[in-house]
Amino acid sequence: MPLAEVYPLVSSRAVARPFTYEVPDDVGKGAVVSIRFGRSAARGVVVETGVEAPAGVKTAPIESLLYELPPALVDLALWVADYYGSTPARALELVAPKLRARRGERRTTGAGMAGEPEPEELTEPQRKAVARIVAAMAGDSTHLLLAGATGSGKTEVYLQACAAALARGRGAIVLVPEIALTPQTLGRFQARFGDRIAVLHSGLTDAERRDERERIVSGEAPVVVGARSAVFAPVPHLGLICVDEEHDSSSNQC
């Protein structure tokens, strides 16, 4: 079997390094797997495949594949660990939550509502902004600044851009600077996209956060609305990140 480097999701700094495991051919970077680690069961994240086993080390196979993360999200977590002096395992846990079976009905705000109709006509600035964003989706990673006064229709541009991402089979994340702003933004997005919206912020319980992340990982909710921590949402095929009120100081806090 091919070999891969796997970071066990354990808190001890004494084992803050990757370990080599055998993986099936279809397991790649970003796979969250179940492994035997010492005498215990643990979760791990595959960070590299096609590696060689260290000399004299006997490798073991992973036990199962749990789910998969976008490889770019793994790179982001490892960068966070290096930049902030944390362990890779602790940073990877930000993007690789422990999932479990859904707990019945999910608490939502406006989910299932009839889609909010699009305006009959966008303004000229809105049309130009949407066209530029859509064009950027076809190229390499691009940063665009959308400037406009309050009430000028920036949220409609976000909605149009998210719709364009979905039409291309890609996901989107919309970040708001404060949890207090999440309900009003979430309401508009749920009215337009229905149950394809997930919400992530620190006001959710652990169980609610797991439920939302499960929907994101499965592709059931390809658009995520939330505060800063939602940037770690495991969105498959992420194509767009909208940072609302990016000038707000809370958007730049570490």
N, C-alpha and C positions, 0 to 999 in steps of 0.2 A: 504494500500500500504506500501511497505518497506520504511524505512527512510534512508536518506544519509546526510553526511556532505558535504556542497558545499561552496567553496570559491567564493564569487562574485568578478568578475574582475573589481573592482573599485579602484581608487587611494587613497582614504582617509584612513589614518592610524586609524581613529576613529572606523572603521568597519573592521579592519584587523584581522578577525577571521572567522571561518566557521559558516554557518547557516544551520539549519535542514530543509530539504525539503522531500516531498513524491516523490518517483520515481517508475517507472515500474519495474517489476521483472528482466528484461533483462538489466537494466542500472547498470553499475559497476564503479569501480574506474577508472578514466581517461576519463569519459564521459564529453564532453563539452556541456552544456545545456543552454537553454534559460529560464530565471526565471523572476518573478516579484520581484523587490527589492525596498521596499518602494513604492513610486508612479511611479517608472520608470521601464522600461525593461532593463535587463542586461544579460550578459553572466556569466556563472559560471562553475567551474570545480569540479566534484565529487572527493573527496579525501578519502572517506570511506563510506561503506554501512553497513546496519545491525545495525545501532545505535539506541539509545533510545532518545525520545524527551525530552528536558529539562522540568523540572516540571513547569506546568502552561503556557507552550508555545503552541500556536495553530499553527500547521504546514500547509503549502500550497504545492500543487503539482508543479513540474516543468512544464513549458509550452511546451517544446519540446526538443528532443535530436538533437543536431546539427551535431556532429561527435564524434569520440572516439580517445583518445591518448593512447599510451602504458603506462600502470601503472608505469613502471620504469622511464618514463620521468617525471611523476608527482613527484615521489620521488626525482629526480634530482633537479627539480625546488624548492621544499620545502627545500632541503639541501642548495641550493644557497641562498635562502632567509635568512635562519638561519646563514649561514657562513658570508654573507656580510651585515647582519643587515638590509635587505630590508623587504618589506612586502611580504607575500606569493602571493598576487594578482599580484604584479609587476613581480615577478619571474615566476609565472604561465603564464603570458602573453607572455613570451619569447617562450613558447612551445605550447601555444594555441592561435594562431593568429586569427584575424577576417577574415573569408573567405567570398567570394562573387562569383557571377556568373562569369565565364571566360570571358575575354574581347576580343574575337576574336582570331586572330593569336598570338601565343606566340613567343617572340624573342628567337632564339636559335643559337647555333654555331655548325654546323655539324650534327644536329639531322636529322634522316632519312637516313643517309649515309649507304651504304652497310657495313655490319659488317667487321671489320678489321680481316683478317684471323689470326688464332693463329699460332705461329711459328711451324714449322714442328717438332721441338724437343726442349725441355727445357734443359738448362744446368743441370748438376748434383746438384749444390747448389740450383738452382731454384726448381727442383723436390723435394728435401728434404724440402725446406722451405714451399712449397705448401702443401706437405703431412702432415707436422706438424701442419700447420694452420687448415687444413680440419679436422684433428683428434681432435684438440682443440674445434672445433665447436660442437662436440658431447658431450663435458663434461661441467663442470662448467666454469664460467667466468675466462679467462686466459689472461695474458699479455705476449706477445712475442716480442722480439727485432729482427728486420731484419737488419743486418749490411751488407753494401756493398758499394764499391766505386761508384762514379758517372759513369753512363753508364754500370753498372754491371747487369742491368735487374730487378731492384726492382719493377718498375711499372708493368712489366709483371706478377710478383708474385701477386701484388694487383689485377690485372685483373683476374687472375686465381682464386684467393681467393673469389672475388666478384661473379664470375660465379658459384663457388661451393656453396656460400650462396644462390644465386638465385635458384639453382637446388634443394635446401632443403626447398624452400618456405620462405626464410628469406631475409631481406634487409641488406644494407650496407651503411656506411658513409665513405667517403675518405676526410680527412682534409689536406689542404696544408697550409704552413705558411704565405703566402702572396697572396693577391688578384691577383697580377701580374702573379703568377704561375698558376692561375686557368684555363685560356684559353688553355694552352698547355696540362694540365692534362685532362681537360674536353674534348678536341678534341679526345684524344685517347680513353677515356671511351665511348664517344658517338659513335665513329666509331665502337667499339666492341659491345655496347649494344643498340645503337639507341635511341629511344624515352623513354626508361626505365630509362634515366638519368635525374636528376634534379640538378640545380645549385643554391647555396645560398651563397651570400656574401653581404657586405654593399654597393657595387656599384650598386645593383639593385634598381629600384624604389619601392615604397610601393606596387604598383599594380602588378609589376612583381614578387615581393616576395610572395604576396598572391597567385598568379597563381601557382608558383612553390610549395608552401606549400599545396595547394589544390590537386595537382597531387600526392604529397607524401602521404598525408592522405588517399587518395582514393586507393592507391596501384598502381596507374598508373606508378609511377616513384619510384621503390624500391631501387635505388642506388642514393645517394646524393654526389655530389662533391662540396666542398666549403672551405672557410676559417674557422677560429676558431668557429664562431657563428653557423656554420652548425652542431655542435655537438648537438644543440637543435632541430634538424629536427625531426618532428613527424613520424618517420619511423615505420610502423607496423612490428612486428616480427623481430626487429633488431637482426642480428646475427653476425655482424662484423663492427669494426671501424678501419680504417687504418689511422695512423698519419704519413704523409710523412714528412721527415726531422724533426723528433721529437726533435732533439737536437737544432734546431734553436731557438734563444731566443724569437722570436715572438710567438712560440707555447706555451711558458710557462708564458706569460704575463697575469695578472689578469685584 
